[in-house]
């Protein structure tokens, strides 16, 4: 454990005490995320899987309807989640997707491949683009977070559809608060809740807090991200299960496997991992830079800490990798604010005083000697911020 200006660093991974979810350290200097990760090596995962099968079998439709609801996006985790739901658990899911309006051409293709390869019914919700941009602007200028509207939408849409269609089982993939900081044990089998959504997915601000402090959006603009009433949730017996509590969650390995199912990885400038957030125009760009400024670390820190825990890389090598993923071409920032319709004079001010003119090129060292992550995606996006249709695709 290392202390620097009251910031504590884990002796094994790259995490420090400034993690957004909150993190603790034991006397030997290991963070709670590393400690809980060790459970993966002792749990009877076959037994866990069988326990989950018994649980979900109770929710199988007797009328040939959908057995569960799963929110999906263009990432490899969505592919793997549906693979488990269909081919391991034997369920027939209704896929739902809250349109982030941030997809590039790779994202559009991944979404199309996902519902086609797994032969699933698909429901897409697209908020009026003018309203959505207003929410993004409000979120950025007030909280320095451009993804709050999307995260609020994707964590509420499956619950709203579950209430409307009376499909009580919602299935999610990995639970970040366990995988990153070990907030709970896998044995706790934590389920989706209003509290967890607000405190950790939405960093303490739900839609009610958002509208109270908003300057340019109305209460009705937040209807598309509003979480259902507790009465409706309990009356319909709705539960939300995280698969990472029942399967040995290993994103790098399982995401690689999804190449078999026509998933397209994306070459990122700020990460070695081409699987996570593939197809999003902002996550590994403007959003990641904003996170670096707000929290002092980037997404690649999460990914490298994960790989350290799986013993695929050591901390010394991880630090070398970390220093080679700081690049953010200036056109990524320009495209984002052009999408929002913000004038260039305002953009110049934002880049200077918020982004600190950090949009720069980085001279990368030769990483080929580290064969652990020698996967180079040949797919680079050609079109960004693709807006596509509203409505239902069933």
C-alpha positions as CSV (number, residue, x, y, z in Angstrom):
1,X,0.0,0.0,0.0
2,X,1.4,3.3,-1.1
3,X,0.3,6.8,0.3
4,X,0.8,9.9,-1.9
5,X,-0.8,13.1,-0.7
6,X,-3.4,11.2,1.2
7,X,-4.2,9.0,-1.9
8,X,-3.7,5.3,-1.2
9,X,-2.5,3.0,-4.0
10,X,-3.1,-0.8,-4.1
11,X,0.1,-2.8,-4.0
12,X,-1.1,-5.2,-6.7
13,X,-3.4,-3.3,-9.2
14,X,-3.5,0.3,-10.5
15,X,-6.4,1.4,-8.4
16,X,-6.2,4.2,-5.8
17,X,-8.5,5.5,-3.1
18,X,-10.0,8.0,-5.6
19,X,-12.1,5.3,-7.4
20,X,-15.6,6.6,-8.2
21,X,-17.3,3.6,-6.6
22,X,-15.4,3.8,-3.3
23,X,-12.7,1.3,-2.4
24,X,-11.1,0.0,0.8
25,X,-7.6,-1.4,1.6
26,X,-6.5,-4.1,4.1
27,X,-3.4,-3.9,6.3
28,X,-1.2,-5.6,3.7
29,X,-2.1,-2.9,1.1
30,X,-4.5,-5.0,-1.1
31,X,-7.6,-3.2,-2.3
32,X,-11.1,-4.7,-1.8
33,X,-11.3,-5.3,-5.6
34,X,-8.3,-7.5,-5.6
35,X,-9.4,-9.4,-2.4
36,X,-12.9,-10.1,-3.8
37,X,-11.4,-11.1,-7.1
38,X,-9.7,-14.0,-5.3
39,X,-13.2,-15.5,-4.8
40,X,-13.2,-16.4,-8.5
41,X,-10.5,-19.1,-7.8
42,X,-12.4,-20.8,-4.9
43,X,-16.1,-20.7,-5.9
44,X,-17.8,-23.8,-7.3
45,X,-18.9,-22.1,-10.5
46,X,-20.6,-25.2,-11.8
47,X,-22.7,-25.3,-8.7
48,X,-23.4,-21.6,-9.1
49,X,-24.6,-22.1,-12.7
50,X,-26.9,-24.9,-11.6
51,X,-28.3,-22.7,-8.9
52,X,-29.0,-20.0,-11.5
53,X,-30.7,-22.5,-13.9
54,X,-33.1,-23.5,-11.1
55,X,-33.9,-19.8,-10.4
56,X,-34.5,-18.9,-14.1
57,X,-36.5,-22.0,-14.9
58,X,-39.2,-20.6,-12.6
59,X,-39.6,-17.7,-15.0
60,X,-39.9,-19.6,-18.3
61,X,-43.0,-18.6,-20.1
62,X,-45.7,-21.3,-20.4
63,X,-47.3,-19.5,-23.3
64,X,-44.3,-19.3,-25.7
65,X,-43.7,-15.6,-24.8
66,X,-40.5,-14.0,-23.7
67,X,-38.8,-15.4,-20.6
68,X,-36.7,-12.4,-19.7
69,X,-35.6,-8.9,-20.7
70,X,-32.0,-8.0,-21.5
71,X,-30.7,-4.5,-22.3
72,X,-28.1,-4.6,-25.1
73,X,-25.7,-2.3,-26.8
74,X,-22.9,-2.7,-29.4
75,X,-20.3,-4.1,-26.9
76,X,-18.9,-7.6,-26.7
77,X,-20.5,-8.0,-23.2
78,X,-23.9,-7.8,-24.8
79,X,-23.0,-10.6,-27.2
80,X,-21.7,-12.7,-24.3
81,X,-24.7,-12.0,-22.1
82,X,-27.1,-13.2,-24.9
83,X,-24.9,-16.2,-25.6
84,X,-25.3,-17.3,-21.9
85,X,-29.0,-16.4,-21.8
86,X,-29.9,-18.4,-24.9
87,X,-27.3,-21.2,-25.2
88,X,-26.5,-21.9,-21.5
89,X,-29.7,-20.9,-19.6
90,X,-32.1,-21.9,-22.5
91,X,-34.2,-18.7,-22.2
92,X,-35.9,-16.7,-24.9
93,X,-35.1,-13.0,-24.2
94,X,-36.7,-9.8,-25.4
95,X,-33.7,-7.5,-26.2
96,X,-34.3,-3.8,-25.4
97,X,-31.9,-1.0,-26.3
98,X,-32.0,2.7,-25.2
99,X,-30.5,4.6,-28.1
100,X,-27.5,6.6,-27.0
101,X,-27.3,8.4,-30.3
102,X,-23.6,8.0,-30.0
103,X,-23.1,5.0,-32.3
104,X,-20.6,4.8,-35.1
105,X,-20.9,2.5,-38.1
106,X,-19.2,-0.4,-36.1
107,X,-21.8,0.0,-33.4
108,X,-24.7,-0.1,-35.8
109,X,-23.3,-3.2,-37.4
110,X,-22.7,-4.9,-34.1
111,X,-26.3,-4.3,-33.0
112,X,-27.7,-5.7,-36.2
113,X,-25.4,-8.7,-35.9
114,X,-26.4,-9.3,-32.3
115,X,-30.1,-9.6,-32.9
116,X,-29.6,-11.5,-36.1
117,X,-27.0,-14.1,-35.0
118,X,-28.9,-14.9,-31.8
119,X,-32.3,-14.6,-33.6
120,X,-33.9,-12.4,-30.9
121,X,-36.9,-10.0,-30.8
122,X,-35.6,-6.5,-30.4
123,X,-37.2,-3.3,-28.9
124,X,-35.4,0.0,-29.4
125,X,-36.2,3.3,-27.7
126,X,-35.0,6.5,-29.3
127,X,-35.7,9.8,-27.5
128,X,-36.4,12.8,-29.6
129,X,-32.9,13.9,-30.6
130,X,-33.4,17.5,-29.7
131,X,-34.5,16.5,-26.2
132,X,-31.7,14.0,-25.9
133,X,-29.1,16.6,-26.8
134,X,-30.5,19.0,-24.2
135,X,-30.1,16.3,-21.6
136,X,-26.5,15.7,-22.7
137,X,-25.7,19.4,-22.6
138,X,-27.2,19.8,-19.2
139,X,-25.3,16.7,-17.9
140,X,-22.0,17.9,-19.3
141,X,-22.1,21.5,-18.1
142,X,-23.5,20.7,-14.7
143,X,-21.8,17.4,-13.9
144,X,-19.0,17.1,-16.5
145,X,-20.5,13.7,-17.5
146,X,-21.9,13.2,-21.0
147,X,-23.2,9.7,-20.5
148,X,-25.6,10.3,-17.6
149,X,-28.7,10.5,-19.8
150,X,-27.8,7.2,-21.6
151,X,-27.0,5.4,-18.4
152,X,-30.2,6.6,-16.8
153,X,-32.1,5.4,-19.9
154,X,-30.5,2.0,-20.2
155,X,-30.9,1.2,-16.5
156,X,-34.6,2.2,-16.4
157,X,-35.9,1.0,-19.9
158,X,-35.7,-2.8,-19.1
159,X,-37.6,-2.2,-15.8
160,X,-40.3,-0.1,-17.5
161,X,-40.7,-2.7,-20.3
162,X,-40.8,-5.5,-17.6
163,X,-43.7,-3.7,-15.9
164,X,-45.6,-3.0,-19.1
165,X,-45.2,-6.5,-20.6
166,X,-45.3,-8.3,-17.2
167,X,-42.0,-10.1,-17.8
168,X,-40.6,-10.2,-14.3
169,X,-37.1,-11.5,-15.0
170,X,-34.4,-9.0,-16.1
171,X,-30.9,-10.2,-16.8
172,X,-27.7,-8.1,-16.7
173,X,-24.1,-9.0,-17.5
174,X,-21.3,-8.0,-15.2
175,X,-21.8,-6.1,-11.9
176,X,-19.1,-3.3,-12.0
177,X,-19.1,-2.6,-8.3
178,X,-18.0,-6.2,-7.6
179,X,-15.7,-6.6,-10.6
180,X,-13.9,-3.3,-10.0
181,X,-13.9,-2.5,-6.3
182,X,-15.2,-5.6,-4.6
183,X,-18.1,-3.8,-2.9
184,X,-19.9,-7.0,-2.4
185,X,-19.1,-10.7,-2.4
186,X,-20.2,-13.0,-5.3
187,X,-21.9,-15.0,-2.6
188,X,-24.2,-12.0,-1.8
189,X,-25.8,-12.5,-5.2
190,X,-26.7,-8.8,-5.3
191,X,-29.7,-8.0,-7.5
192,X,-30.7,-4.8,-9.4
193,X,-32.2,-2.1,-7.2
194,X,-33.2,1.5,-7.3
195,X,-30.5,2.3,-4.6
196,X,-27.7,0.6,-6.5
197,X,-28.7,2.4,-9.7
198,X,-28.7,5.8,-8.2
199,X,-25.6,5.5,-6.0
200,X,-23.3,3.7,-8.4
201,X,-24.6,3.7,-11.9
202,X,-25.7,7.3,-11.8
203,X,-23.0,8.5,-9.3
204,X,-25.6,9.6,-6.7
205,X,-27.9,11.6,-9.0
206,X,-31.2,10.1,-10.2
207,X,-33.8,11.7,-12.5
208,X,-35.5,13.6,-9.7
209,X,-32.2,15.2,-8.6
210,X,-31.3,15.9,-12.1
211,X,-34.4,17.9,-13.0
212,X,-34.3,19.8,-9.7
213,X,-31.0,21.3,-10.6
214,X,-31.6,21.6,-14.3
215,X,-31.6,24.9,-16.1
216,X,-32.7,23.9,-19.7
217,X,-34.7,20.7,-19.4
218,X,-38.3,20.0,-18.1
219,X,-39.5,17.2,-15.9
220,X,-41.3,15.7,-18.9
221,X,-38.0,15.5,-20.8
222,X,-36.9,12.9,-18.3
223,X,-39.9,10.5,-18.8
224,X,-37.7,8.3,-21.0
225,X,-35.2,7.7,-18.3
226,X,-37.6,7.5,-15.3
227,X,-37.4,4.4,-13.1
228,X,-40.8,2.8,-12.3
229,X,-42.5,3.1,-9.0
230,X,-41.5,0.6,-6.3
231,X,-45.2,-0.4,-6.0
232,X,-45.3,-1.5,-9.7
233,X,-41.9,-3.3,-9.4
234,X,-43.0,-5.3,-6.3
235,X,-46.5,-5.9,-7.6
236,X,-45.1,-7.5,-10.7
237,X,-42.4,-9.4,-8.8
238,X,-39.6,-8.0,-11.0
239,X,-36.0,-9.0,-10.2
240,X,-32.8,-8.2,-11.9
241,X,-30.0,-10.8,-11.9
242,X,-26.3,-10.2,-12.7
243,X,-24.7,-13.1,-14.5
244,X,-21.3,-12.3,-13.1
245,X,-22.5,-13.6,-9.7
246,X,-23.0,-17.1,-11.3
247,X,-20.3,-17.4,-13.9
248,X,-16.6,-16.8,-13.6
249,X,-16.6,-13.4,-15.2
250,X,-13.5,-12.9,-17.4
251,X,-14.2,-10.1,-19.9
252,X,-11.0,-10.5,-21.9
253,X,-11.5,-14.2,-22.5
254,X,-15.2,-14.2,-23.1
255,X,-15.1,-11.1,-25.3
256,X,-12.5,-12.8,-27.5
257,X,-14.9,-15.8,-27.8
258,X,-17.6,-13.5,-29.2
259,X,-15.6,-13.0,-32.4
260,X,-17.1,-16.4,-33.4
261,X,-20.5,-14.7,-33.3
262,X,-19.6,-11.9,-35.7
263,X,-18.9,-9.3,-33.1
264,X,-16.6,-6.5,-34.5
265,X,-14.0,-5.1,-32.2
266,X,-12.9,-1.5,-32.6
267,X,-9.4,-0.1,-32.6
268,X,-9.2,2.4,-29.7
269,X,-6.6,5.1,-29.3
270,X,-6.9,5.1,-25.5
271,X,-7.0,1.4,-24.7
272,X,-5.5,-1.9,-25.7
273,X,-8.9,-3.5,-25.4
274,X,-10.9,-3.5,-28.7
275,X,-13.9,-5.3,-27.2
276,X,-15.3,-3.0,-24.5
277,X,-17.4,-0.1,-25.8
278,X,-16.8,-1.0,-29.4
279,X,-19.1,1.1,-31.6
280,X,-19.5,4.1,-29.4
281,X,-18.3,7.5,-30.7
282,X,-17.6,8.9,-27.3
283,X,-16.9,6.4,-24.6
284,X,-13.2,5.9,-25.3
285,X,-12.9,9.5,-26.5
286,X,-14.5,12.6,-25.0
287,X,-16.1,10.6,-22.1
288,X,-12.8,9.0,-21.1
289,X,-11.0,12.3,-21.2
290,X,-13.7,13.8,-19.0
291,X,-13.3,10.9,-16.6
292,X,-9.6,11.5,-16.4
293,X,-10.2,15.1,-15.5
294,X,-13.0,14.4,-13.0
295,X,-11.5,11.3,-11.3
296,X,-7.8,11.3,-12.2
297,X,-7.8,8.0,-14.1
298,X,-9.1,6.5,-17.3
299,X,-10.9,3.4,-18.5
300,X,-7.7,1.6,-19.4
301,X,-6.8,1.7,-15.6
302,X,-9.9,-0.4,-15.0
303,X,-9.0,-2.8,-17.8
304,X,-5.3,-3.1,-16.8
305,X,-6.2,-3.7,-13.1
306,X,-8.6,-6.4,-14.3
307,X,-5.7,-8.1,-16.3
308,X,-3.3,-7.8,-13.4
309,X,-5.8,-9.7,-11.2
310,X,-6.1,-12.4,-13.8
311,X,-2.3,-12.7,-13.8
312,X,-2.0,-11.9,-17.5
313,X,0.2,-8.9,-16.8
314,X,2.2,-7.5,-13.9
315,X,1.9,-4.0,-12.4
316,X,5.2,-2.9,-13.8
317,X,4.2,-3.8,-17.4
318,X,0.8,-2.4,-16.8
319,X,2.3,1.0,-16.0
320,X,4.2,0.9,-19.3
321,X,0.9,0.2,-21.1
322,X,-0.8,3.0,-19.2
323,X,1.6,5.6,-20.4
324,X,0.9,4.7,-24.0
325,X,-2.8,5.3,-24.0
326,X,-3.3,9.0,-23.5
327,X,-4.0,9.9,-27.1
328,X,-7.2,11.7,-28.0
329,X,-7.2,13.3,-31.5
330,X,-8.6,16.8,-31.5
331,X,-11.3,15.8,-34.1
332,X,-13.0,13.6,-31.5
333,X,-13.8,16.6,-29.3
334,X,-14.8,18.7,-32.3
335,X,-17.1,16.0,-33.7
336,X,-18.9,15.6,-30.3
337,X,-19.6,19.3,-29.9
338,X,-20.6,19.6,-33.5
339,X,-23.1,16.8,-32.9
340,X,-24.5,18.8,-29.9
341,X,-24.6,22.0,-32.0
342,X,-22.4,24.1,-29.8
343,X,-20.7,27.1,-31.3
344,X,-17.0,27.0,-32.0
345,X,-16.2,29.9,-29.7
346,X,-17.8,27.9,-26.8
347,X,-16.0,24.8,-27.9
348,X,-12.6,26.6,-27.9
349,X,-13.3,27.8,-24.3
350,X,-14.3,24.3,-23.2
351,X,-11.2,22.7,-24.7
352,X,-8.9,25.3,-23.1
353,X,-10.5,25.5,-19.6
354,X,-12.1,22.1,-19.1
355,X,-10.1,19.7,-21.2
356,X,-6.9,21.7,-20.6
357,X,-6.0,21.3,-24.2
358,X,-5.3,17.6,-23.6
359,X,-6.3,16.6,-27.1
360,X,-2.8,15.5,-28.3
361,X,-0.9,12.8,-30.1
362,X,1.3,10.5,-28.0
363,X,4.4,8.8,-29.2
364,X,3.8,5.2,-28.4
365,X,6.5,2.9,-27.3
366,X,6.8,-0.5,-29.0
367,X,4.3,-2.8,-27.2
368,X,4.8,-5.8,-29.5
369,X,7.0,-7.5,-26.9
370,X,4.0,-7.9,-24.6
371,X,2.2,-10.6,-26.4
372,X,-0.6,-10.9,-23.8
373,X,-2.7,-8.2,-25.6
374,X,-1.4,-8.7,-29.1
375,X,-4.9,-8.2,-30.6
376,X,-5.1,-5.4,-33.1
377,X,-8.5,-4.7,-34.5
378,X,-8.6,-4.0,-38.2
379,X,-11.9,-2.2,-37.7
380,X,-11.8,1.6,-37.5
381,X,-14.9,3.7,-37.5
382,X,-15.8,5.6,-40.7
383,X,-18.9,7.4,-39.6
384,X,-19.7,8.8,-36.2
385,X,-22.8,9.9,-34.2
386,X,-25.2,8.0,-36.5
387,X,-28.8,8.7,-35.7
388,X,-31.2,6.0,-36.6
389,X,-34.9,5.3,-36.5
390,X,-37.3,5.4,-33.6
391,X,-39.7,2.6,-32.7
392,X,-40.0,-1.1,-32.3
393,X,-38.2,-3.8,-34.3
394,X,-39.9,-7.1,-33.6
